[in-house]
Amino acid sequence: MSSELNKIVGRVKQVQVKIQKVMKDQDWLEEARKYAEKQGNGLRKLFTSDSAKVEAFLERQKKELARIQKRIPGEVKKYRSLLQAQSKELEKILGNVMAGTQAKAARSKSRPKAKASSKAPAAKRKKKANVI
C-alpha cells in the first residue's frame, strides 16, 4: 500500500508542479492583459480626445461653408451686374469706333484724289498741330 501511496503522492506532486506552472503562466498572461488594458485605455483617451477635436473642426468648417454658401447668390448677382455694365460699356466703345471708321471712310470717298505731280515739297508743307 505504501508503494501505491507513493505513486499517488508522486502524481499529486507532478500535478501540483503543473498547476504551479500554469498559475505562473497565468500571472504572465494576467500581466500582459493588464498592460494591454492600460495601453488600450490610453489609446481610447487619445482617440476620444482626437475625435472630439476632429468633430469640433468639422463643425467649424460646416459653419464656415454655410456662411460662404449664403454669400454666393449675392456675389453672383454683383458679378453679373458688373459684367453686364462692362459689356454695355464695351458695346458703346465698339459703336463709337465703328461710327468713327465709317465717318473716315465716308470722308475719304468724298475727297478728290490729288495727283502725284502736284505734291508740294516736304519743306513747304504746313505742320499740323497735335490736337488731343
C-alpha positions as CSV (number, residue, x, y, z in Angstrom):
1,M,0.0,0.0,0.0
2,S,2.8,2.4,0.6
3,S,4.0,1.9,-3.0
4,E,0.6,2.9,-4.1
5,L,0.6,5.8,-1.8
6,N,4.0,6.8,-3.1
7,K,2.7,6.6,-6.7
8,I,-0.3,8.7,-5.8
9,V,1.8,11.3,-3.9
10,G,4.2,11.4,-6.9
11,R,1.3,12.0,-9.2
12,V,-0.1,14.7,-6.9
13,K,3.3,16.4,-6.8
14,Q,3.5,16.3,-10.6
15,V,0.0,17.7,-10.9
16,Q,1.0,20.3,-8.3
17,V,4.1,21.3,-10.3
18,K,1.9,21.6,-13.4
19,I,-0.6,23.7,-11.6
20,Q,2.1,26.0,-10.3
21,K,3.5,26.3,-13.8
22,V,0.0,27.1,-15.2
23,M,-0.5,29.6,-12.4
24,K,2.8,31.3,-13.1
25,D,1.9,31.3,-16.8
26,Q,-1.4,32.8,-15.9
27,D,0.4,35.5,-13.9
28,W,2.3,36.4,-17.0
29,L,-0.8,36.3,-19.1
30,E,-2.6,38.4,-16.5
31,E,0.3,41.0,-16.5
32,A,0.1,41.1,-20.3
33,R,-3.6,41.5,-20.1
34,K,-3.3,44.3,-17.6
35,Y,-0.6,46.0,-19.7
36,A,-2.8,45.7,-22.8
37,E,-5.7,47.2,-20.9
38,K,-3.6,50.2,-19.8
39,Q,-2.4,50.8,-23.3
40,G,-5.9,50.4,-24.6
41,N,-7.3,52.9,-22.1
42,G,-4.5,55.3,-23.2
43,L,-5.4,54.8,-26.8
44,R,-9.1,55.2,-26.1
45,K,-8.4,58.5,-24.3
46,L,-6.3,59.7,-27.3
47,F,-9.0,58.6,-29.8
48,T,-11.8,60.2,-27.8
49,S,-9.8,63.5,-27.5
50,D,-8.8,63.4,-31.1
51,S,-12.3,62.5,-32.3
52,A,-13.6,65.4,-30.2
53,K,-11.1,67.7,-31.9
54,V,-12.0,66.4,-35.3
55,E,-15.7,66.8,-34.6
56,A,-15.1,70.4,-33.4
57,F,-13.0,71.1,-36.6
58,L,-15.7,69.6,-38.8
59,E,-18.4,71.7,-37.1
60,R,-16.4,74.9,-37.6
61,Q,-15.8,74.0,-41.3
62,K,-19.5,73.3,-41.7
63,K,-20.5,76.7,-40.2
64,E,-17.9,78.4,-42.5
65,L,-19.2,76.5,-45.5
66,A,-22.8,77.5,-44.7
67,R,-21.7,81.2,-44.3
68,I,-20.0,81.0,-47.7
69,Q,-23.0,79.4,-49.3
70,K,-25.2,82.2,-48.1
71,R,-22.9,84.7,-49.7
72,I,-22.7,83.0,-53.1
73,P,-26.0,84.3,-54.5
74,G,-25.1,87.9,-53.6
75,E,-21.7,87.6,-55.1
76,V,-23.1,86.1,-58.3
77,K,-25.6,88.9,-58.6
78,K,-22.8,91.5,-58.0
79,Y,-20.5,90.0,-60.7
80,R,-23.4,89.6,-63.1
81,S,-24.3,93.3,-62.8
82,L,-20.6,94.2,-63.2
83,L,-20.2,92.1,-66.3
84,Q,-23.4,93.5,-67.8
85,A,-22.2,97.0,-67.2
86,Q,-18.8,96.2,-68.7
87,S,-20.5,94.6,-71.8
88,K,-22.7,97.7,-72.2
89,E,-19.6,99.9,-72.0
90,L,-17.7,97.7,-74.5
91,E,-20.7,97.9,-76.9
92,K,-20.7,101.6,-76.5
93,I,-17.0,101.9,-77.2
94,L,-17.3,99.5,-80.2
95,G,-20.2,101.6,-81.5
96,N,-18.1,104.7,-81.3
97,V,-15.2,103.0,-83.0
98,M,-17.4,101.7,-85.8
99,A,-19.0,105.2,-86.2
100,G,-15.6,106.8,-86.4
101,T,-14.3,104.3,-89.0
102,Q,-17.5,104.8,-91.1
103,A,-17.1,108.6,-90.9
104,K,-13.5,108.3,-92.0
105,A,-14.4,106.1,-94.9
106,A,-17.2,108.5,-96.0
107,R,-14.8,111.5,-95.8
108,S,-12.1,109.7,-97.8
109,K,-14.6,108.7,-100.5
110,S,-15.9,112.3,-100.9
111,R,-12.5,113.9,-101.2
112,P,-11.0,114.1,-104.7
113,K,-7.7,112.3,-105.1
114,A,-4.7,114.5,-105.5
115,K,-2.3,113.9,-108.4
116,A,1.2,112.7,-107.6
117,S,2.9,115.5,-109.5
118,S,1.0,118.2,-107.6
119,K,2.5,117.3,-104.3
120,A,4.3,120.1,-102.6
121,P,7.9,119.6,-101.3
122,A,8.3,118.5,-97.8
123,A,9.8,121.8,-96.7
124,K,6.8,123.9,-97.9
125,R,4.2,121.7,-96.2
126,K,2.5,123.1,-93.1
127,K,2.8,121.2,-89.9
128,K,-0.5,120.4,-88.3
129,A,-0.7,121.0,-84.5
130,N,-1.4,117.9,-82.5
131,V,-4.9,118.1,-81.3
132,I,-5.9,115.9,-78.4
